[in-house]
Amino acid sequence: MAINQPDAQNNFETTVLSELRQINQRLDQLKSNLEKVEYKFDTYQKASDSMVRLATTIIVAAATVAVLPSALRGISPLINALVTGVGSGS
């Protein structure tokens, strides 16, 4: 029976080493997958930031186009009075 103990020990070590290699391979795969997910998330984040900036620019431009003519119509008499008042005072 003493002869079988070294064989059993070798089989155990071989099994443990084999399992550790498989675990190491799985960890490498997980690391690779995590890097891909991080890249995708980073790309998504940059794209969403760009879309927010674009939407904000469009909203500001549309508001300017909608409000500016009305504001200029309301302010134009004041501007005319200032210009003609300055011109007649000299």
C-alpha positions as CSV (number, residue, x, y, z in Angstrom):
1,M,0.0,0.0,0.0
2,A,2.9,2.3,0.5
3,I,3.6,2.1,-3.2
4,N,0.2,3.5,-4.1
5,Q,0.6,6.6,-1.9
6,P,3.1,8.3,-4.2
7,D,0.9,7.5,-7.2
8,A,-2.1,8.9,-5.4
9,Q,-0.1,12.0,-4.5
10,N,1.0,12.5,-8.1
11,N,-2.5,12.1,-9.4
12,F,-3.8,14.6,-6.8
13,E,-1.1,17.1,-7.8
14,T,-1.7,16.6,-11.5
15,T,-5.5,17.1,-11.0
16,V,-4.9,20.2,-8.9
17,L,-2.5,21.7,-11.4
18,S,-4.9,20.9,-14.3
19,E,-7.7,22.6,-12.4
20,L,-5.5,25.6,-11.7
21,R,-4.6,25.9,-15.4
22,Q,-8.3,25.8,-16.3
23,I,-9.1,28.5,-13.7
24,N,-6.2,30.6,-15.1
25,Q,-7.6,30.3,-18.6
26,R,-11.1,31.3,-17.4
27,L,-9.6,34.3,-15.7
28,D,-7.8,35.3,-18.8
29,Q,-11.0,35.0,-20.8
30,L,-12.8,37.1,-18.2
31,K,-10.1,39.8,-18.3
32,S,-10.4,39.9,-22.1
33,N,-14.2,40.2,-21.9
34,L,-14.0,42.9,-19.3
35,E,-11.6,44.9,-21.5
36,K,-14.1,44.7,-24.3
37,V,-17.0,45.8,-22.1
38,E,-14.9,48.7,-20.8
39,Y,-14.2,49.8,-24.4
40,K,-17.8,49.5,-25.3
41,F,-18.9,51.5,-22.3
42,D,-16.3,54.2,-22.9
43,T,-17.5,54.5,-26.6
44,Y,-21.1,54.7,-25.5
45,Q,-20.3,57.4,-22.9
46,K,-18.4,59.5,-25.4
47,A,-21.2,59.1,-28.0
48,S,-23.9,60.0,-25.4
49,D,-21.9,63.1,-24.3
50,S,-21.7,64.2,-27.9
51,M,-25.4,63.7,-28.5
52,V,-26.2,65.8,-25.4
53,R,-24.0,68.6,-26.7
54,L,-25.6,68.4,-30.1
55,A,-29.1,68.4,-28.7
56,T,-28.3,71.4,-26.5
57,T,-26.9,73.3,-29.4
58,I,-30.0,72.6,-31.5
59,I,-32.3,73.7,-28.7
60,V,-30.3,76.9,-28.1
61,A,-30.3,77.7,-31.9
62,A,-34.0,77.0,-32.2
63,A,-34.8,79.2,-29.1
64,T,-32.7,82.0,-30.5
65,V,-34.4,81.8,-33.9
66,A,-37.8,81.8,-32.2
67,V,-37.1,84.6,-29.6
68,L,-34.7,86.9,-31.3
69,P,-37.1,88.4,-33.9
70,S,-39.7,89.2,-31.2
71,A,-37.1,90.7,-28.9
72,L,-35.7,92.8,-31.7
73,R,-39.2,94.1,-32.6
74,G,-39.7,95.1,-29.0
75,I,-36.2,96.7,-28.6
76,S,-36.1,98.4,-32.0
77,P,-38.1,101.5,-30.9
78,L,-35.7,101.9,-28.0
79,I,-32.7,101.6,-30.3
80,N,-34.2,104.1,-32.8
81,A,-34.8,106.5,-29.9
82,L,-31.3,106.2,-28.7
83,V,-29.8,106.6,-32.1
84,T,-31.9,109.6,-33.1
85,G,-31.5,111.1,-29.6
86,V,-27.7,110.8,-29.9
87,G,-27.8,112.1,-33.4
88,S,-29.9,115.1,-32.7
89,G,-28.1,116.0,-29.5
90,S,-24.8,116.5,-31.4
